[in-house]
Amino acid sequence: MEQTMHIDPKTTAVVHIDLQRSNVARQLAPHSAQQVLDNCGKLADAFRHHGATIFHVHVLVHEIVPREADKSLRAPDAPPPPPDASELVEQTGPKHSDIVITKRQWGAFYGTDLELHLRRRNIKTLLMTGIATNFGVESTARIAYDQGYSLLFAEDAMTSFSAEVHDFAVRQIFPFMGHVRSTQEILAALGS
């Protein structure tokens, strides 16, 4: 049973995870990159209008240290990412009052100043969006949850490399951490 949400834009931050060239160029599901970018843009514009803080997190893909694992995100014979792979896409890119956070791993807290910015602004709630649901979004959300932030997940403003892994996160993990809603439901709760 879904609970009623109360959104205070003054203590809410929209956190866009990895809306950058390397990710929007991938095959994504269940939502296309364009659908995610459109919904992220709507959310950012509405929340910005109501006084919320907007964060744009991007990962420096050339600086990620590869580790031994059973499966790699990159094929062994894949060419290196292009020089502009880490650039935020213009469609949702930062406006003058937005904050850009640079990371070198999946999650947006470790080794960044995200928490400092959140605490200084008395942020209590994070609205999570981005690519990929089960990598950067989930990694960031887990740390935010552990640190006591309230979480709101815009299900159709995030996507992944397959519908199956996206759906697992939004149906089996995120509901235990916060509210999972559509962009339209979030905008309606905001009063936009």
C-alpha positions in Angstrom: 0.0 0.0 0.0 1.4 3.3 -1.1 1.7 6.0 1.6 0.9 9.7 1.1 4.0 11.8 0.4 4.7 15.3 1.6 7.3 17.2 -0.4 8.9 20.3 1.0 11.0 21.7 -1.9 13.1 23.8 0.4 14.5 20.7 2.1 14.5 18.5 -1.0 17.3 18.0 -3.5 16.9 16.5 -7.0 19.8 14.2 -7.6 20.5 13.4 -11.3 22.9 10.5 -11.5 25.2 10.1 -14.5 23.1 11.8 -17.2 26.2 12.0 -19.3 27.2 11.2 -22.8 28.6 7.7 -22.1 25.3 6.5 -20.5 22.7 8.1 -22.8 24.5 6.5 -25.8 23.8 3.0 -24.4 20.9 0.6 -25.1 18.6 1.2 -22.1 15.5 -0.3 -20.7 12.7 -0.1 -19.7 12.9 3.6 -20.4 14.8 5.1 -23.3 17.5 7.7 -22.6 15.2 10.4 -24.2 12.3 9.4 -21.9 14.6 9.7 -18.8 16.0 13.0 -20.0 12.6 14.4 -20.6 11.3 13.4 -17.2 14.5 14.5 -15.4 14.1 17.9 -17.1 10.4 18.2 -16.0 11.3 17.4 -12.4 14.3 19.7 -12.3 12.4 22.6 -13.8 9.4 22.1 -11.4 11.6 21.6 -8.3 13.9 24.5 -9.2 10.8 26.7 -9.6 9.7 25.8 -6.0 13.2 26.5 -4.5 14.7 23.0 -4.4 18.4 22.4 -5.0 19.3 20.4 -8.2 22.5 18.2 -8.2 24.1 16.8 -11.4 26.4 13.9 -10.6 28.7 12.6 -13.2 31.4 9.9 -13.2 34.8 10.4 -14.7 34.7 7.2 -16.7 38.4 7.5 -17.6 39.4 7.5 -14.0 37.4 4.5 -12.8 39.8 1.9 -11.5 38.9 -1.5 -13.0 38.8 -4.3 -10.4 38.7 -8.0 -10.8 35.1 -9.2 -11.1 33.2 -12.0 -12.7 31.6 -9.6 -15.1 32.7 -6.3 -16.5 30.6 -3.3 -17.7 33.0 -3.0 -20.7 33.8 -5.8 -23.1 37.5 -6.6 -23.0 38.0 -5.6 -26.7 35.9 -2.5 -26.4 37.7 0.8 -27.4 38.3 3.3 -24.7 35.4 5.7 -24.0 35.5 8.9 -26.1 37.0 12.0 -24.5 33.6 13.6 -23.9 32.1 10.4 -22.3 31.8 12.1 -18.9 30.2 15.3 -20.1 26.7 16.0 -18.8 24.2 16.1 -21.5 22.9 19.6 -22.4 19.2 18.7 -22.2 19.4 18.4 -18.4 22.7 20.0 -17.9 23.2 22.4 -15.0 21.6 25.8 -14.8 23.3 28.6 -12.9 22.0 27.7 -9.5 22.6 23.9 -9.8 25.5 22.0 -8.3 27.8 19.6 -10.1 29.3 16.7 -8.3 32.1 14.7 -9.8 32.7 11.1 -8.8 35.0 8.3 -9.7 32.9 5.3 -8.6 29.3 4.2 -8.7 28.0 6.0 -5.6 27.9 9.8 -5.3 29.0 10.1 -1.6 32.4 8.6 -1.3 35.2 10.9 -2.2 32.9 13.8 -3.2 31.5 16.9 -1.5 27.9 15.9 -2.0 27.2 15.4 1.7 28.7 18.7 2.6 26.4 20.5 0.1 23.4 18.7 1.4 24.1 19.4 5.1 24.9 23.1 4.4 21.5 23.5 2.7 19.6 21.5 5.4 18.5 19.0 2.8 16.4 16.2 4.3 14.9 14.5 1.2 16.6 13.3 -2.0 14.7 12.8 -5.2 16.7 10.2 -7.1 16.9 10.0 -10.9 19.4 8.8 -13.4 21.3 6.1 -15.3 21.7 3.4 -14.2 19.1 2.4 -11.7 20.9 -0.5 -10.2 24.4 1.0 -10.3 24.8 4.8 -9.6 21.3 5.4 -8.4 21.1 2.5 -6.1 24.6 2.9 -4.7 24.0 6.5 -3.9 20.5 5.8 -2.4 21.9 3.1 -0.1 24.4 5.5 1.4 21.8 8.3 1.6 19.4 5.9 3.4 22.2 4.9 5.9 22.9 8.6 6.6 19.2 9.3 7.4 18.0 11.0 4.3 14.4 10.5 3.2 14.3 9.1 -0.3 11.9 9.6 -3.3 12.5 7.6 -6.5 11.2 8.8 -9.9 10.7 5.4 -11.5 10.4 6.7 -15.0 13.2 9.2 -14.6 15.7 6.4 -14.3 16.6 3.4 -16.4 19.2 0.7 -16.7 20.9 -1.8 -19.1 17.9 -4.1 -18.9 14.3 -3.9 -17.8 14.8 -6.8 -15.5 17.5 -5.2 -13.3 15.7 -1.8 -13.3 12.4 -3.5 -12.2 14.1 -5.5 -9.5 15.5 -2.3 -7.9 12.3 -0.3 -8.1 10.1 -3.1 -7.0 12.2 -5.1 -4.5 14.7 -2.6 -3.1 13.6 1.0 -3.3 10.2 0.6 -1.7 12.0 -0.4 1.6 14.0 2.8 1.4 11.5 5.4 0.4 8.7 6.3 -2.0 8.7 5.0 -5.6 6.5 7.1 -7.9 6.2 8.3 -11.5 7.2 11.7 -12.6 3.6 12.7 -12.9 2.8 11.6 -9.4 5.7 13.5 -8.0 4.8 16.6 -9.9 1.2 16.4 -8.6 2.4 16.0 -5.0 4.6 19.0 -5.5 1.7 21.0 -6.8 3.0 21.5 -10.3 
